[in-house]
Every structure is written in C-alpha cells, then in structure tokens.
Amino acid sequence: MKTKWAVLGLLGLGALAVGAYFAGTADAQGTAQPSVLGRTRIGFVNLHEVLKHYQKWVALRDQLKAQDEEFVKVLKAKQSRLEQLATEAKDAKTTPARKEAIEKEAKQIQFDMQSLQEEAKKKFMVYRDENMAMIYREVDAVVKEYAKTQGIDIVMRYNEDWGEDYHSPAKVVGRMQYTFFPMYYDPSLEITAAVRDTLNKRYASSAGGAGVVPASTGGGAGVKK
C-alpha cells in the first residue's frame, strides 16, 4: 500500500530533442551571417544528475517520503482497527446488537480509508507538481545564465543516471530508446556540474534553504488522521 515516489520518474522527465539554433544575425537582405567565432558552441546538461544532487530537490524528495510514511501509518492504524472488529465479530460471545454496531463501524472505516487515499493522492500530486515546476524554472534560469556568460549558443538537455553500471545491458537498452542522447562530445561541453553547483550555492544562501514550500498552497501535503 505504500506509495512509491519515483522522483526521477514522478517527475515525467523524459529526454527531449531541442531544435537546432544557429547563432548569427541577418543583414539588410535577410541573409544569415556566421557568428564571430565562425562556429556554433553547444553545451550539454544532464538534468537527471542536476536534480539528483540539487539539495532543494533532495529536500522535496525527503518531504514527500515523510508524508508518504505518515499516510501509510494512518492507513495501518485503520486497518488494524478493522482486524480487531473482525475478530470481535467472530467471537461467539458477541451479541447481535454488537455485531450490528461492528458492521456499521467497519463500513465507516472502509469509507474513511478510501476517502483518505483519494485526498492524499490529490494533495501529493499537487504538492509534487508545483514544486517540480518551480525547481525546473530555477534550473532553466541557471542554464540560460551560464550559457550566455560562457558564450554557448545551444544547450542540449538529456537524462542519464551516471553510475558504475553505465555499460550494463539494462542501461544500454534504455539509452537506445531515448529521443536524444549524446553518444560522444568533448567533456568540456558538459555543463551539468556548473549548473548543479550554482543551484546549490543559491539554495544554501537563500532564506528558505531549510525546506520546500509549494507556490500556491503555502504548505505541505499533510494527511488528515
């Protein structure tokens, strides 16, 4: 019954291909002019790795996990009560009147459990999506700032879990299904670490660095007891 928050899948962050953009200007006749360097500079950012090591995202993930555990705790308590009622109902000493009361209470608990699941799911999704959108906007802003200051014309975004199993069969097969994935590029074009470090520095110095608060709700997705 435990809700699984696949942060990197909760997020629906599939790799996307970015349309090519060639830097340059147009003259009076509308003819494209080459950039000053005579070439287009391209950067690559691994969004999966940025989020995995961005402390604000880690805080959001931990909050979702804590709320999920709270939700499971409440459901387990209600389930335990249902089991107690079922045991009492089977007892030969239980009177018909008591059995009727047990049945009524059990139905109410089952209704409460269903309502709780629906309410919690809705709150969690809103909380997750609002914060994910907020974090993505922050990443987007840093990528653009870095690209402009470093003279990068295009930044290609992709998703990849960097680990020791990089060449494992499962990883290779999954990589082949990506819409976009850089098979080779000069390592100096990878800006993932720069984006990640900038985000973490800003988060650490911000007044709200101790937690994550959704933009519209103003609080977490709590679970009613």
N, C-alpha and C positions, 0 to 999 in steps of 0.2 A: 504493500500500500504506500510505501514511501515514495514521495515524488522525487524523480531524478532530474536535477537541473543540469543539463548538458550545456555548460556555459558557452562552450565554443560552438555547440550545435544549437542552445537556447537563443541563441542569438540569430540563426539563419544566415551565417556569414559565408556564403559560397563564394568561390573565386570568380571574379568578373574580368572580362576583357575591356580595356579602356581604349576608346577610339584614338587613332594616331593624330597627333597635332604637331605640325611643323612650324617652328618659330620663324618669324620673319615679318616684314612689313610689305605694304603694297605701294607702288609708285602711282603716278597720275593716271597711267593706263591700266592700273589694276593688276600689274604683273607682280607675282610674289618675289620678294628679294631674300636672299640667303641671310642667315644670322651672321653676326660679326665673326663668330668663330668658324663659320662655314660648315657647321655640323650641328646636329640635334643631340643634346645631352639628356640621357634617360636615367632615372633613378628607380630603385625597386624597394618596396616596403612590404614586409611580411606582417600582415595585420594580426594574424594568429599569435605570433610571438610578441608583438607590441602589447596586445591585451593580456596575454598570459603573465607578463612581467610589469604591467601598469598597476601600481598599488591601489588606485581608485577602483579599478575593475576587480582586483582581489578583494577589496573591502565589500563591494557589492555582492560578489560571489559568496563571501562568508555570511553576509546578512541573509541572503536567500537560503543558504544552508541552515542557519539558525532558525529561520521562520518555518522552514520545512520540518525541522525536528520538533518545533513547538506544535505544529499542526498534527504530526504523527502521534505525539504524546497525548493530545486531546482525544484523538480518534481511538487510541488504545484504551484510554480510560472508559470511554463509552462502550467499546467492545467488551471490556471486562465486566461492565455492569450488565450487559446483555447476557453474558455467560452465567453470571450469578442468578439472574432472573430465570434462565432456562433450567438451571439446576434446581431452583426452588420450586418451579412449576412441576417438575417430575417427582418431587417428594410426595409420598403418599399422605403425609400429614397436612399438606397444603389444601386448604378449603376451596370450594368452588368460587366463593366470593374473592378470595385472594388470587386465584388463578386468573380471574377476570381482570383484576387490577394489574396483575403482572403483564398480561397481554396488552393492556392499554398502555402501560409504561414502556414496554418493549417497542410498540409501534411508534411511540413518540420519539424514542431514542434513535430508531432507524431513520425517521424523518429528519431529525436533527443532524444526524451523520451525513445524510445526502445533501442537505442544505449547506452544511459546513464545507463539504468538499467543493461544491459549486462556487460558494462565496470565496473560499481560499484560492481556488484556481483563478478566478477572475481577478482578484486583488494581486496575486503574484504576477500574473501576466502583464497587468498594467504597470506595476512597480518595476518589473524587469525591463519592459519595452521602453518606458520613459527614460530610465537611467542608461539603457544601452544607446538610445538615440543621443542623449546628452554626451556620453563618452565618445561616441563616434564623431560628433561635431568637434570635440576637442582634438581628437586625432587628426581630423581633416584640416583643422586650422594650423596645427603644428607642421603637418606635411607641406602645406602651401607656403608657410613662412620659411621653412627650411629650404624648399625648392627655389624660392625667389632669392634668398640670400646666397645660395650656393650656385646660382646660375643654371639650375636644372630646368629643362623645358617640359619634360614629361615625367610623371611618376606612375609606375605600374603597380597596382595593388594585387597581392596574392595571399593565399593561406597555406601554411605548411608548418607542421609540428617538427621543430628541429630537435632531434634526439639521436641516441646511439643506433636506433633501428631505422635510420634513414633509408637504407637499401633493402629493408625487409620486403618479402613478396607482397604483403598487405599494403605497405606504404607505396610501393612501386605501382601496383594496380590502381590504387586510389588516385595517385598522382596523374596517371594516364587519362583519368576521367575529368580532370579539371578543365574548365573552359580556357584558362590561361595559367601557364606555369613556366617560368624561365628555365630552360634546360641548361643554358650557360650564359654567364655575363661576368664582366670584370667585377670582382668583390668590392672594389672601391665605389661601385654604383649602388651598393646596398646601404640604404639609409635607415633601416629598422632600428638599430641601436641608438642612433641620434634622436629619432622620434620618441622612442621609449624613454630615454634619459631625460629629455626635455619635459615630457609629460610628468614624470615622477618628481622632478625638481619643482615644477609648478604646483603639483598636488601637495607636496610636503610643506611648501611655504604658504599655502592657502589657509584661510581661517577655518574652512570646512574639511581640512585634511583628516579629521578623526572619523568621518563617516560619509555615507552617501544618502542624499535626500532627493526624492523624485521632484521634478519641477512643478507638477500640478497638485499632487496630494499633500505635500508638505510633511510626509511621514512615511513610516514603513508599512508593509502589508501585514498587519497583525492578524492573529487568529482569535476569534471570539471563543470563550470557553463554553 
